[in-house]
Amino acid sequence: MTNNYSEDNPRMKTKHTTRNIAVALCLSIAFLMLLIPTAALAVDDENCLMCHKYAGLGRYAKNEEQKAIKRIFYVNEELFRASFHGKLRCKSCHSGVEEIPHTDVKQVDCATDCHLNDPSTGRDFSHKSIVDDLKKSAHGADGAKSPELIKDLPTCKDCHTNKPYQLGVDEEVESMRFIKVCLECHESEAWTNRFYKHMFYRAHTRRSSKQVVALCSQCHANKEKMDRHDIDVVIGFKDTFHAKAILYGAEDVANCLNCHAPYQMGFSPHRILSRTDSSSPIHPNNKLDNCRQAGCHADAQEAFASKGKAHPSNVIVERVDEDGIVISQEEQKFQAWVLNMIELFYKILIVVVVGGLGFHRLADLYATHRERKIAFRAAKSGRHPS
Amino acid sequence: MSHGKNERSFVRLTKSQRIQHVILFVSTGLLILTGFMLMGERWVIDMFGSAGNEIFYWRGIIHRVAGVAVTLVCLYHLGYVFLQEEGRSWIKDMLPRMSDATHASQNVSYMLGFRETRPKMERFTYMEKIEYFSVYFGMFIVIVTGIMMWTEQYWPKFWLDIADAFHLGEATLAALAIIIGHIFSVHYNPHVYPMNKAFIDGKISESMMKEEHGLWYEREMERLAAEEAAAAASGGGRNNA
């Protein structure tokens, strides 16, 4: 009986070989898996990508204004993993998606706790404090005059999208050099990479002044929308020196946020206040400090920040701030009138002067033409003209 | 209208006047160029691409340097016309007179064909006087408003808006007047095309002087004759001694 398993049993030999092949196969598969990019290996334990990996996934729908829109539900896994939120699970934001087909989808709420550990507190990370700030700000629902107007207000997604981290070539080379230093202590290369890029992004302004102006203009240059909210439409900014410098690509002049949400004065883009709010940086009481901040107009005098608008607008709505200071309509009307009069004066002067000069030159040419004709005729008839 | 090479010529502009003119037109040209760069449409500015910021910086520097140069040359000119002999004769001949109105109406009727001859005009024609004093008017406005905007921190924003409006309006007027008025008369005018070289060599030919500044020519001839007579007289005196 024991002999059955002796080494010289030919049957047993065959079995041994089969087992070896199986082990070798497993090992080589494991080895091949090491070669596949990590992205493909990332755990999609919710299995959302089973459907959402298909590029054709989407449908036509209607938006709030009953306009046909194309909705795309395709998720490119590689791009998503490289994005700001690439480490999150789908359901961290898209909560409540339990049924298939999805009939229980809720609007994404950025104030949700997202089950990511915030290393600064050890608790779950959340954008809640920022969402709360926004609610209280001029852009927030708290101050909206009527529920219909709420849908005009900007949401997180109007300014922020979940883009992939993108570094320029020089920045990428620099970061590769730098991350090597980090990896001396930190084990996970993926984590280090992400952390470095996060810090790098936060340390640099990602939106140029040109982009900031374009972003704010999406709503604030829309007269219809601003009228609904009883706010002056911004039309004068493009004629200011600041705007011209920004067009040339200058980053050391004020864009919208530098005056309306100056970090130096304790504001942020999420805490923009109405100019009638006495703590707003553009309230008459704070204007001078605002102009002086960040070394811009450091030696500005009282007069500089008063009497006149930073970017005049043609829509003039009278308002009273909470301290009872009337932001005067009459004064603005008068100022606009004066500036228009100067423009008109020069328009008339230019027409008169240029017209007069043009007339004189043309008449002179006509005279020369006559003189030449006379001289030509005289030469032809062989007489000297004089 | 041939101006012979060997023709007698007279001094139209002295060296000092020519230098003042060069400083004036170089800096004014730069000021117009760098100033109107602020009024460019977006698609024009976008053409500068990534160099835009650098260009904008130098635009500001050049505008200020040229502004200082033009202010200094204007102040120098004021001193020149009040304090120097040459300048006093210049401003004396430049002051508007009743005869200018007569010349203007006569010249316009000639140009339109209602008169047989051009009026004989003085050292400076009515057109030249208008151009000259326009520069006073324009320079006063752009220099004052320019200084206001350079010292913006001391002025109310509304005053700066006014200064800006005047600066732009005056600059537009001046640029157009220079192109249509001055450039046409000294370059594209068929009498002098391709250009009146007086701003380089300071000379005016006898025939041109006769044609365009008849009264001045006669005055000059009388003066020369008187000088010659005086020289002959004193020369004769020496001979006698």
Interface residues (C-beta under 8 A of the other chain):
Chain A: F241 K244 A245 L247 Y248 G249 A250 E251 H297 D299 A300 Q301 A303 F304 A305 S306 K307 G308 K309 A310 P312 Q335 V338 L339 I342 E343 F345 Y346 L349 I350 V353 V354 L357 G358 H360 R361 A363 D364 L365 Y366 A367 T368 R370
Chain B: L38 R42 I45 D46 F48 S50 G52 N53 I55 F56 Y57 V108 Y110 M111 L112 G113 M127 S134 E152 Q153 Y154 W155 P156 K157 F158 W159 L160 D161 I162 A165 F166 G169 E170 T172 L173 L176 A177 I180 G181 F184 S185 N189 P190 H191
